[in-house]
Each structure stands twice: as C-alpha cells, then as structure tokens.
Amino acid sequence: MPWRNHISVALTHGRKSPQRLYLCGRAALQGCVSRLDSVRASVPVPLSQTRTVFPRNLLIASFVLLTLLAQASDKRVDVKLPLKNNSVRFAVIGDSGTGDHEQYDVAKQMETYHQAVDFKFVIMLGDNIYGGHDARDFAQKFELPYKPLLDGGVKFYASLGNHDDPNVERLYRPFNMNGERYHTFKQGDVQFFALDSNYMDAKQLTWLEQNLKSSGARWKICYFHHPLYNDGKSHGPDLDLRNQLTPLLKAYGVNAVFSGHEHAYERIKPEDGVYYFIQGSSGKLVHDDFHRSDIMQTSFDRDCTFMLIEIDGDRLYFQTVSRSGATVDAGELVRQTAPAHAVAAGR
C-alpha cells in the first residue's frame, strides 16, 4: 500500500480504535521510512544536506505519524475478554454519581475500553446521583462524564441506591427504568432483573418470583444496591435482604448477582451456586475496607473501578479495571445448571 494510503487509513481508523491507529500508523511510518531511504539512495549528496533533498511532505508525515503512534501506545488497553461474535457485552458501575474527578477518571477509562470492547450497555448498581437531583446534578454527575458513551449509543440501566431519589430517577429517561422502582430487560439470551433493595416489600418479591419463573433466558442476572454477602468494614452484608432474596435466587436458577453500596470491589465465592460481585467504587472509594473471610475470593480497595462483562453461550467472562486502566481482576465462569422446576417453569 502506498505510504499516503497508509496515512489516510491510520487517521480514519484512529478515531474509532487506538489499536487500529497503532497498527495502521506503524505501517504508514514504515512506508515513509522506506520512501525516505529510497530518495536518499537515489540522490548522491552528503547526509548533512538531505533536508534540502527529502520531500518536505514526507518529513511532515513522519513527524505526524510518530506523534499518533505515541498517543496510540498510551491508549492501548489490555483486554482480557475474548470478544466473541454475537456475545453480550456490558459494563458495570456502582456508587458512581459524585461528580468528582474520580468518577470522571473512571468514565474516561470506560470510554477507552469501549473503543476496544464495544460493550452495548451499562448496568448501574445504585447511588447514581449523590446529593441534589436537579438538572445541573444530572448533567455534572451523569451526562457530562459519560457523554462519549451516550453519544456512541451506549444505554444505561439503573437500579436505586440509598442516596437516590426514586421519584426523580425512575422518571429520568436515560436511566431506562420505565417509571418503575424495579424492572427487567433482556439482551440476547440474558435477562436482567434490576431491584430496589431500599424497600423490598411483598409486592416486589411477588413480581420478582413471577418474572424469574416465567423467564426462559439462558442467563438470569439480578442487580441491586445492597449486597447479600460482603466482607467490607463500612457496611457489610444486608442479612434481612439475604433472607428475603436467596430462596428465590436459588429456586429459579439466578446465575449472578451484582451489588454496590460498599465502596470497593469484591468477588465472592459462589453461594448456593450463585456468583456474587460487589462493585461499589465507580465514584467513591474506602481504602483498607476489607477483612478477609472464607467467602472472599478476591478484593480491591486501593482505587476506583468498573467492570466489563462478556457472556457467550455457557461462559461469563469478567474483567475489573481501575481508573488508571490496570486490570485488578479477571476470569471466566461457567453457567450453572438450573434447578429442574425452574427449567420447566421457563418453557
């Protein structure tokens, strides 16, 4: 490919993906170097005079490409997900809506990883908007930090935390709550159940049981603010909520549960066959928050984080990323076999 074409491709694809920019830019730079070498070889002049012989546009192009390559190298990310065709990919944030620089830093990393992973939506684990709930708050604490994602068509599906105003947030269209405190939606062969753990009344429990029972999805994922299992010192587990929910989660084959509230990250060993994650540090962080227990698989309380999830067939792949872009946890989980009566109910 001529060097000019390499440059055009590098500039075009660099807007979409730093990885593509890096590869195309490197090829273009190699083309420029080859062209410069051929020019120098064809003109027998001392090296000190080559600046008057080398085409000016080649020199400029080489400088521009070196700059682009440096930028692309800085933006390359270490993706742990397999990125399989037709998989379901999403991000997870919790306790995010502070409007502080930590939230904006995490949001920038989300945009960087979005260019590489192309996740289609984000689930929000509550405390989406701290403090006031007027238009300026929603702009500062949601619309501005996540603007590149929103502009790129990424949808956000919120659940309610103890700092959220349900009368305002459930009606806020970008949160996709359809005017309800709890709701369900489906992406591919994955059904999500967003619950309001602030007020788990009989009506909500009945709604959850009916929707779990009727779901024929391969994967069932529940998410809500207060964790059922948690080794955090600040809050710990919600035992009353655990007693209310775990019988339903077990009976109807829920595969994974995501919660926030504890301002750190933790992955719990499977309980009754259910995978549990705590992701409550997408805007706030409590350092040295954990005491280890037998249920903890891993934890991270040294920086703010978000999660990336990919589901393909019977596999769930996860990656937890800090606001510096470092991967702090990653792995692969196998879908559990649903209870026999849950399978029959979903048919």
C-alpha atoms as a printed R data frame, in Angstrom:
    type eleno elety resid chain resno       x       y      z
1   ATOM     1    CA   MET     A     1   0.000   0.000  0.000
2   ATOM     2    CA   PRO     A     2   1.415   3.475 -0.858
3   ATOM     3    CA   TRP     A     3   2.526   5.481  2.161
4   ATOM     4    CA   ARG     A     4  -0.131   8.144  1.539
5   ATOM     5    CA   ASN     A     5  -2.854   5.484  1.719
6   ATOM     6    CA   HIS     A     6  -1.434   4.150  4.978
7   ATOM     7    CA   ILE     A     7  -1.653   7.626  6.481
8   ATOM     8    CA   SER     A     8  -5.254   8.031  5.330
9   ATOM     9    CA   VAL     A     9  -6.221   4.666  6.836
10  ATOM    10    CA   ALA     A    10  -4.417   5.488 10.111
11  ATOM    11    CA   LEU     A    11  -6.224   8.797 10.516
12  ATOM    12    CA   THR     A    12  -9.611   7.306  9.605
13  ATOM    13    CA   HIS     A    13  -9.485   4.269 11.903
14  ATOM    14    CA   GLY     A    14  -7.679   6.077 14.702
15  ATOM    15    CA   ARG     A    15 -10.914   7.871 15.558
16  ATOM    16    CA   LYS     A    16 -12.598   4.505 16.148
17  ATOM    17    CA   SER     A    17  -9.921   2.399 17.797
18  ATOM    18    CA   PRO     A    18  -6.486   3.154 19.288
19  ATOM    19    CA   GLN     A    19  -5.432  -0.371 18.369
20  ATOM    20    CA   ARG     A    20  -6.255   0.175 14.695
21  ATOM    21    CA   LEU     A    21  -4.485   3.524 14.811
22  ATOM    22    CA   TYR     A    22  -1.372   1.910 16.230
23  ATOM    23    CA   LEU     A    23  -1.212  -0.841 13.599
24  ATOM    24    CA   CYS     A    24  -2.062   1.390 10.630
25  ATOM    25    CA   GLY     A    25   0.178   4.193 11.870
26  ATOM    26    CA   ARG     A    26   3.110   1.831 12.275
27  ATOM    27    CA   ALA     A    27   2.640   0.575  8.709
28  ATOM    28    CA   ALA     A    28   2.427   4.148  7.427
29  ATOM    29    CA   LEU     A    29   5.578   5.174  9.270
30  ATOM    30    CA   GLN     A    30   7.434   2.182  7.859
31  ATOM    31    CA   GLY     A    31   6.276   3.248  4.409
32  ATOM    32    CA   CYS     A    32   7.560   6.789  4.980
33  ATOM    33    CA   VAL     A    33  10.922   5.486  6.162
34  ATOM    34    CA   SER     A    34  11.225   3.250  3.116
35  ATOM    35    CA   ARG     A    35  10.361   6.149  0.851
36  ATOM    36    CA   LEU     A    36  12.926   8.403  2.560
37  ATOM    37    CA   ASP     A    37  15.572   5.710  2.202
38  ATOM    38    CA   SER     A    38  14.840   5.325 -1.488
39  ATOM    39    CA   VAL     A    39  15.045   9.089 -2.021
40  ATOM    40    CA   ARG     A    40  18.333   9.329 -0.188
41  ATOM    41    CA   ALA     A    41  19.762   6.387 -2.128
42  ATOM    42    CA   SER     A    42  18.838   7.951 -5.440
43  ATOM    43    CA   VAL     A    43  20.417  11.338 -4.666
44  ATOM    44    CA   PRO     A    44  24.194  11.222 -4.003
45  ATOM    45    CA   VAL     A    45  24.528  14.109 -1.514
46  ATOM    46    CA   PRO     A    46  26.088  14.312  1.925
47  ATOM    47    CA   LEU     A    47  23.785  13.377  4.817
48  ATOM    48    CA   SER     A    48  24.024  16.927  6.210
49  ATOM    49    CA   GLN     A    49  22.308  18.232  3.087
50  ATOM    50    CA   THR     A    50  19.474  15.718  2.946
51  ATOM    51    CA   ARG     A    51  16.988  18.148  4.449
52  ATOM    52    CA   THR     A    52  17.074  20.079  1.177
53  ATOM    53    CA   VAL     A    53  16.533  16.931 -0.872
54  ATOM    54    CA   PHE     A    54  13.960  14.899  1.073
55  ATOM    55    CA   PRO     A    55  10.394  15.817  0.147
56  ATOM    56    CA   ARG     A    56   9.016  18.151  2.794
57  ATOM    57    CA   ASN     A    57   5.679  16.359  2.919
58  ATOM    58    CA   LEU     A    58   7.381  13.066  3.760
59  ATOM    59    CA   LEU     A    59   9.191  14.618  6.700
60  ATOM    60    CA   ILE     A    60   5.997  16.212  7.993
61  ATOM    61    CA   ALA     A    61   4.093  12.959  7.565
62  ATOM    62    CA   SER     A    62   6.764  11.071  9.519
63  ATOM    63    CA   PHE     A    63   6.572  13.543 12.395
64  ATOM    64    CA   VAL     A    64   2.757  13.379 12.494
65  ATOM    65    CA   LEU     A    65   2.792   9.596 12.476
66  ATOM    66    CA   LEU     A    66   5.332   9.422 15.295
67  ATOM    67    CA   THR     A    67   3.023  11.640 17.366
68  ATOM    68    CA   LEU     A    68   0.000   9.479 16.536
69  ATOM    69    CA   LEU     A    69   1.865   6.310 17.408
70  ATOM    70    CA   ALA     A    70   2.846   7.731 20.787
71  ATOM    71    CA   GLN     A    71  -0.779   8.625 21.502
72  ATOM    72    CA   ALA     A    72  -1.991   5.225 20.352
73  ATOM    73    CA   SER     A    73   0.558   3.453 22.522
74  ATOM    74    CA   ASP     A    74  -0.708   5.354 25.561
75  ATOM    75    CA   LYS     A    75  -4.323   4.422 24.783
76  ATOM    76    CA   ARG     A    76  -3.848   0.710 24.086
77  ATOM    77    CA   VAL     A    77  -5.660  -1.399 26.651
78  ATOM    78    CA   ASP     A    78  -5.146  -4.882 27.979
79  ATOM    79    CA   VAL     A    79  -8.447  -6.556 27.134
80  ATOM    80    CA   LYS     A    80  -8.975  -9.874 28.917
81  ATOM    81    CA   LEU     A    81 -12.330 -10.668 27.307
82  ATOM    82    CA   PRO     A    82 -12.398 -12.999 24.272
83  ATOM    83    CA   LEU     A    83 -14.641 -10.652 22.225
84  ATOM    84    CA   LYS     A    84 -16.541 -13.445 20.515
85  ATOM    85    CA   ASN     A    85 -19.031 -12.860 17.731
86  ATOM    86    CA   ASN     A    86 -22.615 -12.195 18.839
87  ATOM    87    CA   SER     A    87 -21.741 -12.222 22.527
88  ATOM    88    CA   VAL     A    88 -23.480  -9.977 25.088
89  ATOM    89    CA   ARG     A    89 -21.071  -7.323 26.402
90  ATOM    90    CA   PHE     A    90 -21.765  -4.723 29.052
91  ATOM    91    CA   ALA     A    91 -20.117  -2.634 31.748
92  ATOM    92    CA   VAL     A    92 -20.952  -2.400 35.440
93  ATOM    93    CA   ILE     A    93 -20.682   0.686 37.662
94  ATOM    94    CA   GLY     A    94 -21.823   1.288 41.210
95  ATOM    95    CA   ASP     A    95 -21.887   4.255 43.587
96  ATOM    96    CA   SER     A    96 -20.772   6.420 40.715
97  ATOM    97    CA   GLY     A    97 -22.707   9.697 40.803
98  ATOM    98    CA   THR     A    98 -20.449  12.016 42.763
99  ATOM    99    CA   GLY     A    99 -19.461  14.468 40.043
100 ATOM   100    CA   ASP     A   100 -15.903  14.322 41.404
101 ATOM   101    CA   HIS     A   101 -12.708  13.722 39.453
102 ATOM   102    CA   GLU     A   102 -12.643  10.036 40.439
103 ATOM   103    CA   GLN     A   103 -15.917   9.474 38.624
104 ATOM   104    CA   TYR     A   104 -14.638  11.327 35.559
105 ATOM   105    CA   ASP     A   105 -11.413   9.306 35.568
106 ATOM   106    CA   VAL     A   106 -13.350   6.053 35.635
107 ATOM   107    CA   ALA     A   107 -15.629   7.340 32.869
108 ATOM   108    CA   LYS     A   108 -12.592   8.106 30.687
109 ATOM   109    CA   GLN     A   109 -11.301   4.573 31.158
110 ATOM   110    CA   MET     A   110 -14.734   3.236 30.285
111 ATOM   111    CA   GLU     A   111 -14.652   5.161 27.015
112 ATOM   112    CA   THR     A   112 -11.147   3.894 26.247
113 ATOM   113    CA   TYR     A   113 -12.198   0.295 26.859
114 ATOM   114    CA   HIS     A   114 -15.436   0.820 24.982
115 ATOM   115    CA   GLN     A   115 -13.426   1.536 21.841
116 ATOM   116    CA   ALA     A   116 -11.735  -1.845 22.230
117 ATOM   117    CA   VAL     A   117 -14.563  -3.956 23.663
118 ATOM   118    CA   ASP     A   118 -17.636  -2.283 22.108
119 ATOM   119    CA   PHE     A   119 -19.956  -3.006 25.036
120 ATOM   120    CA   LYS     A   120 -23.533  -2.006 24.251
121 ATOM   121    CA   PHE     A   121 -24.925  -1.048 27.652
122 ATOM   122    CA   VAL     A   122 -24.101  -0.338 31.305
123 ATOM   123    CA   ILE     A   123 -25.884  -1.547 34.418
124 ATOM   124    CA   MET     A   124 -25.852   0.849 37.380
125 ATOM   125    CA   LEU     A   125 -25.863  -0.571 40.912
126 ATOM   126    CA   GLY     A   126 -27.323   2.435 42.704
127 ATOM   127    CA   ASP     A   127 -26.207   5.718 44.233
128 ATOM   128    CA   ASN     A   128 -26.347   7.015 40.699
129 ATOM   129    CA   ILE     A   129 -26.781  10.653 41.796
130 ATOM   130    CA   TYR     A   130 -25.453  11.811 45.157
131 ATOM   131    CA   GLY     A   131 -26.797  14.997 46.730
132 ATOM   132    CA   GLY     A   132 -29.203  17.196 44.779
133 ATOM   133    CA   HIS     A   133 -31.325  15.923 41.913
134 ATOM   134    CA   ASP     A   134 -31.906  18.990 39.755
135 ATOM   135    CA   ALA     A   135 -30.887  19.313 36.098
136 ATOM   136    CA   ARG     A   136 -27.390  20.531 36.997
137 ATOM   137    CA   ASP     A   137 -26.808  17.476 39.159
138 ATOM   138    CA   PHE     A   138 -27.803  15.088 36.401
139 ATOM   139    CA   ALA     A   139 -25.540  16.961 33.992
140 ATOM   140    CA   GLN     A   140 -22.493  17.038 36.271
141 ATOM   141    CA   LYS     A   141 -22.898  13.555 37.741
142 ATOM   142    CA   PHE     A   142 -24.100  11.609 34.705
143 ATOM   143    CA   GLU     A   143 -24.478  13.361 31.375
144 ATOM   144    CA   LEU     A   144 -21.031  15.006 31.210
145 ATOM   145    CA   PRO     A   145 -18.796  12.185 32.480
146 ATOM   146    CA   TYR     A   146 -20.492   9.590 30.270
147 ATOM   147    CA   LYS     A   147 -21.144  11.845 27.270
148 ATOM   148    CA   PRO     A   148 -18.863   9.952 24.849
149 ATOM   149    CA   LEU     A   149 -20.623   6.698 25.731
150 ATOM   150    CA   LEU     A   150 -24.092   8.226 25.489
151 ATOM   151    CA   ASP     A   151 -23.208   9.850 22.168
152 ATOM   152    CA   GLY     A   152 -21.993   6.444 20.986
153 ATOM   153    CA   GLY     A   153 -25.381   4.852 21.647
154 ATOM   154    CA   VAL     A   154 -24.496   3.049 24.885
155 ATOM   155    CA   LYS     A   155 -27.593   2.622 27.071
156 ATOM   156    CA   PHE     A   156 -27.607   2.816 30.871
157 ATOM   157    CA   TYR     A   157 -29.974   0.718 33.005
158 ATOM   158    CA   ALA     A   158 -30.163   1.956 36.589
159 ATOM   159    CA   SER     A   159 -31.158   0.451 39.915
160 ATOM   160    CA   LEU     A   160 -31.793   2.547 43.016
161 ATOM   161    CA   GLY     A   161 -29.435   3.089 45.949
162 ATOM   162    CA   ASN     A   162 -29.955   4.693 49.336
163 ATOM   163    CA   HIS     A   163 -28.689   8.075 48.050
164 ATOM   164    CA   ASP     A   164 -31.033   8.086 45.046
165 ATOM   165    CA   ASP     A   165 -34.401   9.824 44.764
166 ATOM   166    CA   PRO     A   166 -36.777   7.224 43.294
167 ATOM   167    CA   ASN     A   167 -39.417   9.794 42.436
168 ATOM   168    CA   VAL     A   168 -36.961  11.580 40.163
169 ATOM   169    CA   GLU     A   169 -34.586   8.911 38.877
170 ATOM   170    CA   ARG     A   170 -37.182   6.339 37.843
171 ATOM   171    CA   LEU     A   171 -38.635   9.010 35.529
172 ATOM   172    CA   TYR     A   172 -35.257  10.098 34.134
173 ATOM   173    CA   ARG     A   173 -35.304   8.654 30.634
174 ATOM   174    CA   PRO     A   174 -31.544   7.939 30.222
175 ATOM   175    CA   PHE     A   175 -31.746   5.569 33.228
176 ATOM   176    CA   ASN     A   176 -34.226   3.369 31.307
177 ATOM   177    CA   MET     A   177 -36.282   2.434 34.373
178 ATOM   178    CA   ASN     A   178 -39.611   2.866 32.579
179 ATOM   179    CA   GLY     A   179 -41.013   4.832 35.503
180 ATOM   180    CA   GLU     A   180 -40.671   1.873 37.907
181 ATOM   181    CA   ARG     A   181 -38.598   1.247 41.047
182 ATOM   182    CA   TYR     A   182 -37.703  -2.220 39.741
183 ATOM   183    CA   HIS     A   183 -37.705  -3.520 36.212
184 ATOM   184    CA   THR     A   184 -36.449  -6.236 33.872
185 ATOM   185    CA   PHE     A   185 -34.978  -6.251 30.373
186 ATOM   186    CA   LYS     A   186 -33.361  -8.763 28.062
187 ATOM   187    CA   GLN     A   187 -30.230  -8.609 25.930
188 ATOM   188    CA   GLY     A   188 -29.598 -11.632 23.742
189 ATOM   189    CA   ASP     A   189 -30.042 -14.742 25.876
190 ATOM   190    CA   VAL     A   190 -29.511 -12.832 29.129
191 ATOM   191    CA   GLN     A   191 -32.348 -11.444 31.248
192 ATOM   192    CA   PHE     A   192 -31.613  -8.751 33.817
193 ATOM   193    CA   PHE     A   193 -33.652  -8.014 36.922
194 ATOM   194    CA   ALA     A   194 -32.974  -4.588 38.479
195 ATOM   195    CA   LEU     A   195 -34.337  -4.476 42.025
196 ATOM   196    CA   ASP     A   196 -34.956  -1.749 44.603
197 ATOM   197    CA   SER     A   197 -33.172  -3.075 47.676
198 ATOM   198    CA   ASN     A   198 -34.128   0.013 49.693
199 ATOM   199    CA   TYR     A   199 -37.664  -1.284 50.128
200 ATOM   200    CA   MET     A   200 -38.072  -4.998 49.471
201 ATOM   201    CA   ASP     A   201 -41.787  -5.386 50.089
202 ATOM   202    CA   ALA     A   202 -44.112  -8.288 49.341
203 ATOM   203    CA   LYS     A   203 -45.215  -6.711 46.054
204 ATOM   204    CA   GLN     A   204 -41.672  -6.563 44.710
205 ATOM   205    CA   LEU     A   205 -40.879 -10.105 45.877
206 ATOM   206    CA   THR     A   206 -44.004 -11.403 44.122
207 ATOM   207    CA   TRP     A   207 -43.045  -9.512 40.959
208 ATOM   208    CA   LEU     A   208 -39.530 -10.980 41.080
209 ATOM   209    CA   GLU     A   209 -40.755 -14.538 41.599
210 ATOM   210    CA   GLN     A   210 -43.255 -14.298 38.746
211 ATOM   211    CA   ASN     A   211 -40.696 -12.856 36.339
212 ATOM   212    CA   LEU     A   212 -37.974 -15.331 37.295
213 ATOM   213    CA   LYS     A   213 -40.416 -18.191 36.976
214 ATOM   214    CA   SER     A   214 -41.601 -17.138 33.516
215 ATOM   215    CA   SER     A   215 -38.139 -16.339 32.161
216 ATOM   216    CA   GLY     A   216 -36.763 -18.703 29.551
217 ATOM   217    CA   ALA     A   217 -33.404 -16.920 29.326
218 ATOM   218    CA   ARG     A   218 -30.225 -18.971 29.438
219 ATOM   219    CA   TRP     A   219 -28.695 -16.491 31.889
220 ATOM   220    CA   LYS     A   220 -30.551 -14.708 34.707
221 ATOM   221    CA   ILE     A   221 -28.764 -11.788 36.350
222 ATOM   222    CA   CYS     A   222 -30.064  -9.765 39.292
223 ATOM   223    CA   TYR     A   223 -28.575  -6.456 40.323
224 ATOM   224    CA   PHE     A   224 -29.380  -4.107 43.179
225 ATOM   225    CA   HIS     A   225 -27.626  -1.802 45.606
226 ATOM   226    CA   HIS     A   226 -27.221  -3.571 48.955
227 ATOM   227    CA   PRO     A   227 -25.009  -6.703 48.914
228 ATOM   228    CA   LEU     A   228 -26.209 -10.003 50.323
229 ATOM   229    CA   TYR     A   229 -22.637 -11.126 51.012
230 ATOM   230    CA   ASN     A   230 -19.802  -8.712 51.716
231 ATOM   231    CA   ASP     A   231 -16.592  -8.508 53.737
232 ATOM   232    CA   GLY     A   232 -16.477  -4.715 53.880
233 ATOM   233    CA   LYS     A   233 -15.918  -2.922 57.158
234 ATOM   234    CA   SER     A   234 -18.000   0.125 56.204
235 ATOM   235    CA   HIS     A   235 -21.331  -1.597 55.579
236 ATOM   236    CA   GLY     A   236 -21.134  -5.367 55.387
237 ATOM   237    CA   PRO     A   237 -23.933  -7.654 54.174
238 ATOM   238    CA   ASP     A   238 -27.639  -6.943 54.438
239 ATOM   239    CA   LEU     A   239 -28.809 -10.048 56.299
240 ATOM   240    CA   ASP     A   240 -32.533  -9.258 56.163
241 ATOM   241    CA   LEU     A   241 -32.344  -8.779 52.409
242 ATOM   242    CA   ARG     A   242 -30.364 -12.017 52.115
243 ATOM   243    CA   ASN     A   243 -33.106 -13.929 53.902
244 ATOM   244    CA   GLN     A   244 -35.720 -12.448 51.581
245 ATOM   245    CA   LEU     A   245 -33.930 -12.966 48.273
246 ATOM   246    CA   THR     A   246 -31.713 -16.040 48.433
247 ATOM   247    CA   PRO     A   247 -34.588 -18.568 48.391
248 ATOM   248    CA   LEU     A   248 -35.839 -17.070 45.127
249 ATOM   249    CA   LEU     A   249 -32.375 -16.765 43.580
250 ATOM   250    CA   LYS     A   250 -31.678 -20.414 44.315
251 ATOM   251    CA   ALA     A   251 -35.108 -21.761 43.385
252 ATOM   252    CA   TYR     A   252 -35.291 -20.078 39.980
253 ATOM   253    CA   GLY     A   253 -31.729 -20.503 38.798
254 ATOM   254    CA   VAL     A   254 -30.296 -16.985 39.045
255 ATOM   255    CA   ASN     A   255 -26.710 -17.171 37.801
256 ATOM   256    CA   ALA     A   256 -25.092 -13.966 39.003
257 ATOM   257    CA   VAL     A   257 -25.781 -11.034 41.320
258 ATOM   258    CA   PHE     A   258 -24.143  -7.592 41.171
259 ATOM   259    CA   SER     A   259 -24.364  -5.106 44.055
260 ATOM   260    CA   GLY     A   260 -22.766  -1.856 45.180
261 ATOM   261    CA   HIS     A   261 -23.024   0.123 48.448
262 ATOM   262    CA   GLU     A   262 -19.615  -0.998 49.766
263 ATOM   263    CA   HIS     A   263 -17.166   1.496 48.234
264 ATOM   264    CA   ALA     A   264 -14.687  -1.084 46.955
265 ATOM   265    CA   TYR     A   265 -14.602  -4.205 44.764
266 ATOM   266    CA   GLU     A   266 -15.090  -7.769 45.930
267 ATOM   267    CA   ARG     A   267 -15.738 -11.131 44.279
268 ATOM   268    CA   ILE     A   268 -17.443 -13.677 46.495
269 ATOM   269    CA   LYS     A   269 -17.158 -17.450 46.292
270 ATOM   270    CA   PRO     A   270 -20.348 -18.930 44.820
271 ATOM   271    CA   GLU     A   271 -23.118 -19.215 47.397
272 ATOM   272    CA   ASP     A   272 -25.824 -21.802 46.639
273 ATOM   273    CA   GLY     A   273 -24.408 -21.898 43.119
274 ATOM   274    CA   VAL     A   274 -24.837 -18.131 42.549
275 ATOM   275    CA   TYR     A   275 -21.926 -15.859 41.586
276 ATOM   276    CA   TYR     A   276 -21.711 -12.602 43.576
277 ATOM   277    CA   PHE     A   277 -19.852  -9.381 42.756
278 ATOM   278    CA   ILE     A   278 -19.652  -6.122 44.726
279 ATOM   279    CA   GLN     A   279 -18.799  -3.131 42.547
280 ATOM   280    CA   GLY     A   280 -19.320  -0.025 44.639
281 ATOM   281    CA   SER     A   281 -16.272   2.065 43.784
282 ATOM   282    CA   SER     A   282 -17.011   3.722 40.452
283 ATOM   283    CA   GLY     A   283 -17.059   7.174 42.054
284 ATOM   284    CA   LYS     A   284 -16.313   6.683 45.737
285 ATOM   285    CA   LEU     A   285 -13.640   4.646 47.475
286 ATOM   286    CA   VAL     A   286 -12.926   3.473 51.021
287 ATOM   287    CA   HIS     A   287  -9.299   2.385 51.437
288 ATOM   288    CA   ASP     A   288  -8.410  -0.682 53.511
289 ATOM   289    CA   ASP     A   289 -12.076  -1.580 53.718
290 ATOM   290    CA   PHE     A   290 -11.959  -5.372 53.921
291 ATOM   291    CA   HIS     A   291 -11.349  -8.074 56.443
292 ATOM   292    CA   ARG     A   292 -10.800 -11.458 54.835
293 ATOM   293    CA   SER     A   293 -13.238 -14.297 55.340
294 ATOM   294    CA   ASP     A   294 -13.907 -17.754 53.926
295 ATOM   295    CA   ILE     A   295 -16.387 -16.376 51.379
296 ATOM   296    CA   MET     A   296 -13.984 -13.895 49.747
297 ATOM   297    CA   GLN     A   297 -12.266 -14.848 46.515
298 ATOM   298    CA   THR     A   298 -10.590 -11.506 45.878
299 ATOM   299    CA   SER     A   299 -10.980  -7.831 46.699
300 ATOM   300    CA   PHE     A   300  -9.572  -4.464 45.684
301 ATOM   301    CA   ASP     A   301  -9.844  -1.272 47.727
302 ATOM   302    CA   ARG     A   302  -6.896   0.798 46.501
303 ATOM   303    CA   ASP     A   303  -8.575   2.645 43.631
304 ATOM   304    CA   CYS     A   304 -11.924   3.238 41.954
305 ATOM   305    CA   THR     A   305 -13.039   0.590 39.474
306 ATOM   306    CA   PHE     A   306 -15.625  -0.554 36.953
307 ATOM   307    CA   MET     A   307 -16.335  -3.954 35.406
308 ATOM   308    CA   LEU     A   308 -16.566  -5.369 31.909
309 ATOM   309    CA   ILE     A   309 -18.673  -8.473 31.294
310 ATOM   310    CA   GLU     A   310 -18.995 -10.698 28.244
311 ATOM   311    CA   ILE     A   311 -21.455 -13.596 28.056
312 ATOM   312    CA   ASP     A   312 -21.182 -16.165 25.297
313 ATOM   313    CA   GLY     A   313 -23.023 -19.463 25.416
314 ATOM   314    CA   ASP     A   314 -22.392 -21.038 28.811
315 ATOM   315    CA   ARG     A   315 -19.467 -18.775 29.703
316 ATOM   316    CA   LEU     A   316 -19.330 -15.456 31.549
317 ATOM   317    CA   TYR     A   317 -16.052 -13.556 31.240
318 ATOM   318    CA   PHE     A   318 -15.318 -10.650 33.571
319 ATOM   319    CA   GLN     A   319 -12.637  -8.000 33.874
320 ATOM   320    CA   THR     A   320 -12.367  -5.365 36.599
321 ATOM   321    CA   VAL     A   321 -10.453  -2.219 35.655
322 ATOM   322    CA   SER     A   322  -9.144   0.578 37.873
323 ATOM   323    CA   ARG     A   323  -9.310   4.259 36.979
324 ATOM   324    CA   SER     A   324  -5.629   4.061 35.966
325 ATOM   325    CA   GLY     A   325  -6.547   1.429 33.364
326 ATOM   326    CA   ALA     A   326  -4.969  -1.502 35.225
327 ATOM   327    CA   THR     A   327  -6.759  -4.848 35.364
328 ATOM   328    CA   VAL     A   328  -7.278  -5.813 39.016
329 ATOM   329    CA   ASP     A   329  -9.342  -8.979 38.482
330 ATOM   330    CA   ALA     A   330 -10.377 -11.132 35.543
331 ATOM   331    CA   GLY     A   331 -11.675 -14.597 34.900
332 ATOM   332    CA   GLU     A   332 -14.176 -16.981 33.351
333 ATOM   333    CA   LEU     A   333 -17.264 -18.512 34.958
334 ATOM   334    CA   VAL     A   334 -19.387 -21.421 33.770
335 ATOM   335    CA   ARG     A   335 -23.158 -21.215 33.731
336 ATOM   336    CA   GLN     A   336 -24.700 -23.293 36.467
337 ATOM   337    CA   THR     A   337 -27.335 -25.942 35.787
338 ATOM   338    CA   ALA     A   338 -30.743 -24.524 36.646
339 ATOM   339    CA   PRO     A   339 -32.997 -26.379 39.097
340 ATOM   340    CA   ALA     A   340 -35.324 -28.794 37.312
341 ATOM   341    CA   HIS     A   341 -38.516 -26.981 38.312
342 ATOM   342    CA   ALA     A   342 -37.047 -23.634 37.196
343 ATOM   343    CA   VAL     A   343 -36.259 -25.072 33.759
344 ATOM   344    CA   ALA     A   344 -39.788 -26.428 33.432
345 ATOM   345    CA   ALA     A   345 -41.326 -23.141 34.535
346 ATOM   346    CA   GLY     A   346 -39.368 -21.210 31.903
347 ATOM   347    CA   ARG     A   347 -40.617 -23.285 28.988
